[in-house]
């Protein structure tokens, strides 16, 4: 599937599971950011907004922290061989990507477990 990602242009996405790494340190915090991303009707601002318009979210993996860890986590996912979608979600940093295509959720969870940050998985209701 090919999706127009704002001014970045069209990007192709294979069918499958993806993990997006982001932070939510602004107004409203984590809850507000997640709810915003999950809304279908919204002004598209972040790269992930364009992807979410054409996809569904089954789960959200949450790591609560008062530090901005997204670049650290994205780096560790890349180091562990998760397939990066180049130049996605990282226009405000030097990371090669904040979006990863994953073969299975267990591998992703293993990497997160190794980081020792503590996380939980929020399963979303199918409607």
N, C-alpha and C positions, 0 to 999 in steps of 0.2 A: 504494500500500500504506500502511496506517495502522498505526503501532506505538506501544505504550504506552512512554513514555520516563520510567520511574521516577515521581517525584512531579510532573514537568513536565506529565504528561498525554499525550494522543495527539498524534502528529505524522504528517502525510502525507508520503510520499516517492515521487517519481516514479521509474519504472524508469530506470536509467542508471548512470553512473560518478560516484563521490563521492570527495572527498579530505578526510581528517580531519587536522587539525594538532594534534599533542600533543607533550609533552616527557616525558623519562624521567630525571630527576635524582635519583630516590630510590634505595632499596636495590635492588641487582641491576642497576641501570642500564638501558640501552636494550634489551639482549637480553632481560632478564627482563620488561620492560614489553610488548614486542612479542609474546613467547611467551604472556604472560597474555592479551592481547587476542585472540590467535588461537585460544585454547582455547574450545571450545563449552561445556564444563562449568565454570562459575565463578560466584562470587557477583557479581551485577551491582552495580557501584559507580559507574562513569563513564557518561555518556550514551551514549558509543560502544558500551558493552557491550550495551545494548539493541538497537541497530542491528545489531551484528555477529551477534546471535543469529538474525537473520532474513536475513542476507546472506552473501556470500562475499568473501574478500579475494584478489585476484589478484596484487597487487604492494604492496610497502612501499617508499616513498621515504625514504631515511635521510640526514639531515644530522647529522653528529656534531659536537657542540659541548659545552663545559662551561658554556655560558650558556643561559638559558631564552629561546629565540627564538620560541616558538609564537605569541605575540601579534604580534610584528613580522612574521612570515611570514603569519599570517592577515590582518593589515592590508594587506599588499602584494597578496595574492590578491584581496581585496575592491576595492582601488584599481584593479586590472587587470580588473575587471568579471566575475569569476567569481561565479556565482550562490550566494549565501549561504543556508543553512538557519538562519533566525533563532533566536537564543538556544540554540544547540546546542554543548555542549562548552566553554562559557565562563562557567560559574557562579562561578568563582573569579577573574574578571578583568572588565574593562569592555568587552571586545570584543563586537561584535554577534553573532559566530559563529566557530566553529573548524571548521565543516563546510561544504563547498562541493560543489555539483553541477557537474560539468565536462562540457562537450560533447566534448572530446577530450583525451587525455593530453598531446599535443604542446603545447597552449596552457599547461597547467600546468607542464610542463618548461621552456618558454620563460621563464615568469615566474621560476621558481626559478633558472634560468641567469643571468638579469639581476641577481639578488641577489648573485651571486658568492660564495655560501657553500660551494659544493662539496657534491655529493650523489651518491648512487648508488641504483640501483633494484634491489631484491631481488625477483626473480620467484619466486612460490610455486608449488610443484608441485601440480598438480591430482590429487586422489585420487578 
